[in-house]
Amino acid sequence: MGPVASFRTIATGAVAGLSEHSEEVHRFSGPPARYRGFTLVEILVVIVIVGLAAGVALISTAPDERDVAAREARRFAGALEYAAQRAQFRNELLGVSAAGHAIRYWRRDVANDRWQLVDDDDVLRARTLPDPIDASAIAFAGRAPRSDAVIPLRASGRNDPFAFALITAQTRTLIEFDPLNRVSIAGPNALSP
């Protein structure tokens, strides 16, 4: 037997051995077909469990009215302090008004003797409050102001005390501004029935 013949014999035997071995591997490679994948019941059980977990997580992280009112009161108080400082720094007369869901900041146009909406400052842009919250001015210089009143913030820094209220169906939060330009927050407190 020559070198070519012996090579053919070895190659043929190797291929035959491979095909027998690969059939055995194919025949025993994995579980029977009836155990492959998940059943519909198993998938539905997992979906229900994931849905319940997501619902519990959503309920536990959703803010309630008190949290929303407290956050908006802090934002409003910070903007009031900023507006009072800006009025002094830029030597301008600014104002603030609140009615319904809107808080607005104003600049006094001395030449035309009227208030103009501030639109060149991101902190003092008109703000719409989230749905459960209404805002209103409740006191200015010891009196109840009109509902459409613009409360002034003077360039001299000598401001009359004033107060605003943020009201939801269940709570009331007071934002008070004193003559020393300090802002305090009281609440949110539960409304009495």
C-alpha positions in Angstrom: 0.0 0.0 0.0 1.4 3.3 -1.1 1.4 6.6 0.7 -1.7 7.8 -1.2 -3.7 4.7 -0.5 -2.9 4.8 3.2 -3.9 8.5 3.4 -7.3 7.6 1.8 -7.8 4.8 4.3 -7.0 7.1 7.2 -9.1 10.0 5.9 -12.1 7.8 5.1 -11.9 6.2 8.6 -11.6 9.5 10.2 -14.7 10.9 8.4 -16.7 7.8 9.2 -15.7 8.1 12.8 -16.7 11.7 12.9 -20.0 11.1 11.4 -20.8 8.3 13.9 -19.6 10.5 16.8 -21.6 13.6 15.6 -24.8 11.5 15.4 -24.2 10.4 19.0 -23.6 14.0 20.1 -26.6 15.2 18.2 -28.8 12.4 19.6 -27.8 13.1 23.2 -27.3 16.9 23.1 -29.8 18.4 25.5 -33.1 17.7 27.2 -36.0 16.2 25.3 -38.2 18.6 23.4 -41.0 18.5 26.0 -38.7 20.2 28.6 -37.4 23.0 26.4 -38.6 26.7 27.1 -41.2 28.0 29.6 -44.9 27.2 29.7 -47.5 29.9 29.3 -48.4 29.6 33.0 -44.8 30.1 34.1 -44.5 33.2 31.9 -47.8 34.6 33.2 -46.8 34.1 36.8 -43.5 36.0 36.2 -45.4 38.8 34.5 -47.9 39.1 37.5 -45.0 39.2 40.0 -43.1 41.8 38.1 -46.3 43.9 37.7 -47.0 43.7 41.4 -43.4 44.7 42.3 -43.6 47.7 39.9 -46.9 48.8 41.3 -45.6 48.7 44.9 -42.5 50.6 43.9 -44.5 53.3 42.1 -46.9 53.8 45.0 -44.0 54.1 47.5 -42.1 56.6 45.4 -45.0 58.8 44.2 -44.9 62.1 46.1 -48.1 63.1 48.1 -49.6 66.6 48.3 -47.5 67.5 51.4 -44.3 66.7 49.6 -45.2 68.6 46.5 -46.4 71.6 48.6 -43.2 71.6 50.7 -41.0 71.4 47.5 -42.9 74.3 45.8 -42.7 76.4 49.0 -38.9 76.0 49.1 -38.7 76.9 45.4 -40.9 80.0 45.9 -39.0 81.1 49.0 -35.6 80.8 47.2 -36.9 82.8 44.3 -38.3 85.5 46.6 -34.9 85.8 48.3 -33.2 86.0 44.9 -35.6 88.6 43.7 -35.0 90.8 46.7 -31.3 90.6 46.3 -31.5 91.2 42.6 -33.6 94.3 43.2 -30.9 95.8 45.5 -28.0 94.7 43.3 -29.5 96.1 40.0 -31.2 99.1 41.7 -34.6 98.2 40.3 -38.1 97.8 41.6 -39.3 94.2 41.2 -42.6 92.7 42.2 -44.3 89.4 42.7 -47.9 88.2 42.2 -49.6 84.9 42.7 -53.1 83.8 41.7 -54.4 80.3 41.0 -51.6 78.1 39.6 -49.4 81.0 38.6 -46.5 82.8 40.3 -45.2 85.8 38.3 -42.3 88.3 38.8 -42.5 91.8 37.6 -40.2 94.7 36.8 -41.5 98.3 37.2 -41.1 100.3 34.0 -40.6 103.8 35.5 -40.9 105.6 32.1 -44.4 104.1 31.4 -45.4 103.7 35.1 -46.5 100.1 34.8 -45.4 96.6 35.6 -43.8 94.4 33.0 -43.3 90.7 33.3 -39.7 89.6 33.9 -38.7 87.3 31.1 -34.9 87.7 31.1 -34.1 85.6 34.2 -34.7 81.8 34.5 -35.3 82.0 38.3 -37.9 84.7 37.9 -39.8 83.5 34.9 -43.5 83.0 35.3 -44.1 79.6 36.9 -47.1 77.4 36.7 -47.6 75.3 39.9 -48.4 71.6 39.8 -52.1 70.8 39.6 -53.1 70.4 43.3 -51.5 73.7 44.4 -53.0 77.2 44.3 -51.1 80.3 45.3 -52.3 83.6 46.6 -51.1 86.7 48.4 -52.7 86.8 51.9 -50.9 89.8 53.6 -49.0 92.9 52.6 -48.0 95.6 55.2 -50.5 94.3 57.7 -53.5 94.3 55.3 -55.1 91.8 53.0 -54.1 92.6 49.4 -56.3 92.4 46.3 -56.1 89.1 44.4 -54.3 90.8 41.5 -51.9 92.8 43.6 -48.2 93.0 42.7 -46.2 92.9 45.9 -43.1 95.2 45.5 -39.5 94.4 46.3 -37.7 97.7 46.5 -34.1 98.5 45.5 -33.5 100.1 48.9 -34.1 96.7 50.6 -36.7 98.3 52.8 -39.7 96.1 52.1 -42.9 95.8 53.9 -43.6 92.4 55.3 -45.9 90.1 53.2 -47.1 86.6 53.0 -48.2 84.1 50.4 -50.1 80.9 50.8 -49.8 77.7 48.8 -53.0 75.7 49.3 -54.0 72.2 48.3 -57.2 70.4 49.1 -55.6 69.1 52.4 -52.8 71.5 53.3 -51.8 75.1 53.6 -48.2 76.4 53.5 -47.3 79.9 54.4 -44.3 81.7 52.9 -43.6 84.9 54.9 -41.2 87.7 54.0 -40.1 90.0 56.9 -38.7 93.6 56.8 -35.1 92.3 57.0 -35.7 90.4 53.7 -35.7 87.0 55.3 -38.1 84.3 54.1 -39.6 81.7 56.3 -41.9 78.7 55.5 -44.6 77.5 57.9 -46.1 74.1 56.9 -47.5 72.4 55.1 -50.1 72.2 57.8 -53.4 70.3 57.5 -56.5 72.4 56.8 -59.1 72.2 59.5 -62.4 70.8 58.3 
